[in-house]
Amino acid sequence: MIDHLRDKGLGVDPVCRVLDLSPSTYFARKKRPKSARRLRDEQLTMNFQHGKAEAMQEIAKAAKKPTEARAVIQTGMVIAGADGHFSQAEATALREACATLGLSPAEFQL
């Protein structure tokens, strides 16, 4: 976020002041090498379809275990509704996960 605002012409110091963050903390974080997790997340974000395919492969591992498969969908529903809004995109993703797991979306009122 700070980088985005800096690119729009705002200085780092004023932005950090509003966020109650020390500018030295921001610059120290920028110097630190990216973690393996962050690199992987960036890679998946850049190639959404590839990331989606990998996620569905992971989800599919639960297909042979009905209890686990249902738990995957139920967990997804909890996460999707955690912000108080269950969006259409979240429902679509969960219906796709149901298809991958061989479950009926109707079982989960999707």
N, C-alpha and C positions, 0 to 999 in steps of 0.2 A: 504494500500500500504506500509506504513512504517513497519507494522508487517511482511509483506511478505519479504521485503528487509532485515529486521532484522533476519528473519529465514534463510536467505541465507548467513548470516555472516556479514552483514554490520551493523555498529553501528547506533544507533538512532541519536546521535548528528550530524554526517556528513550528514545523509539523511535529517534531519530537516534543516540544514544549506542550502542545495541545494534547498529545498522547501521554504526557507525563513519563517520557522515556528519555534517558540520557543520550545525547547524540553520540557519545563515545561507545555506548552499547550498540547502537545501530551500525557504526562503522566497524566495530569489532566483529559483529555478525557478518557483515559483508566480506570481511577478509577471510573468515573461516571457510575451509573447504566444504563443499556440499556433501551431506551424508549419502550413503548408498540408497537409503529410502527416498530421499528427496530427488536424487537423480532418476530413480525408477519412476517416481510419481510424475516428474517432468516428461519423461519419455512417454508414459502412458497418456498424459494429457495432450501431448503433441499429436499422438496418433490414437484418437478416440476409438475408432473401430477396432483397432488391434487390442486396445485395453479392454474394450467390451467383450471381445472374443475370449481373451484370457480370463476375465472374470467369470464368464459363462462356463468355461472349462473347469474352473475351480468349483463353481456351484454344482456342475454335473457330477462331481465326485460323490455327492450325497444321494444321487438318484436311486441307488440300489438299497438304500436304507431309509424306508418311509418315515420313520420318526425323525431322523436327521433332516430329511428333505423338508418336512413340515416346519421344523425348527428354523431352517434357513429362511423360509418365507415369513414366518412369524417374526423373526429377528429383523428382517427387511421392513416389515410393516411397522414395527416399533421405531426403527430408525427414521423411516419416512414420515411418521407422524410426530416425531420428537419436537419439531418446531411449531406444532399446533396446526400445521397445514399439510394435508396429504395431497400433493399435486398430481395432475394428470400424468406427467412424465414419470413420477414415482410409481403410480399405478401401472403404467405401461411396462416399466422395467420389471416390476414384480410379476406381471402376467407372462413376460418373456421367461423369467426365472421359473415360473410354474411349468411352462411348456418344456423347458430344459430338464426339469425334474420329473416330468410325466404326471404332474398334479393338475387338478382342475382349479382354475382361478375362482370358480363359484364357491368352492370349499372355503375360501378366504374372503368372500364377498367382494371380489375384484372384478 
